[in-house]
Amino acid sequence: MALLQFGQLIFILPGMLLALWAQMKLRSAYGRYSEIGTANGITGAEAARIILDRNGLNQVAIQEVAGQLTDHYDPSQHTVFLSTENFHGTSLAAVGVAAHEVGHALQHQQAYGPLEFRMALVPVTNIASGAAMFILMIGMVLSHSMHLLAVNLVWAGVGLFSIITLFQIITLPVEYDASARAKVQLAKLGIVTEREGEGVREVLSAAALTYVAAMLTAMLQLLYWVGVARGIDRDER
C-alpha cells in the first residue's frame, strides 16, 4: 500500500505543483487588480447587467453569493452568481470576473457546443466523483484475495475516473471561450478602457491556469490508475 501511495504521488505531483502555482498566480493577480478601480466606477454587477441586456439576455438574473471567488453561472437557473466582493466591487478584477461569468450566459444563449456537452456531463460526473475512488479502493483491497472481482472493480473505477477527466478536458475550452467573450464585450461596450483591459486579461489568464492544472491532475491520475489496473490484470492472468 505504501508503494501504491508513493507511485500515485509521483504521478500527481506535477499537477499538484502546477495547481499550487496557478492558485498563487491567481491570488496575486486578483489581489493586485482588486485594488485598481475602473475609470467609470462601474461595479461587477452593473457590468454584468449591461453585457446581458445589450445581448438580449434581459431574463438572466444576477445574484450575490457568499464567499471569495465563488462566482459562477448556473444554466439551469439562468442566473449569474457573483461573490460579494465582485458584485459590489468597482475594481478591474471584479468587472473582469463578472464579465467572464456572463460569457457563460452568452455561450448558453448561442448553444455553444462544448458548454452543452459539459452541461450534459454534469449529472454523470457528480456520480463518478462520488464513486470512483470508493470503487478503486475496494478493488485494491480485494486484489490479494479475489483477483477477478478486483480487476473488474478497478477497471470500473478507471471508467468512472475517465468521465471525471473528460469533464476537466471539456471545461478548458469552455472557460477560455468565456474569457474571450468577456474581453470582447468589455471593450466593445466601453466598460473598460484599452489600458484597463490589460489588467482584466491578466486576471482572467491567471484564472484559466487553474483549469489547466485541474485537467493535468485528472489526466495524470487517470494514467496512474490505468497502470494499476493493467498490473492487477496481468497478475490475474
Secondary structure, DSSP 4 states (H G I P E B T S, - for coil): -HHHHHHHHHHHHHHHHHHHHHHHHHHHHHHHHHSSB-TT---HHHHHHHHHHHTT-TT-EEEEESSSS--EEETTTTEEEEEHHHHH--BHHHHHHHHHHHHHHHHHHTT-HHHHHHHHHHHHHHHHHHHHHHHHHHHHHHTTT-HHHHHHHHHHHHHHHHHHHHHHHHHHHHHHHHHHHHHHHHHHTTSS-HHHHHHHHHHHHHHHHHHHHHHHHHHHHHHHHHHHHHHHHHHH-
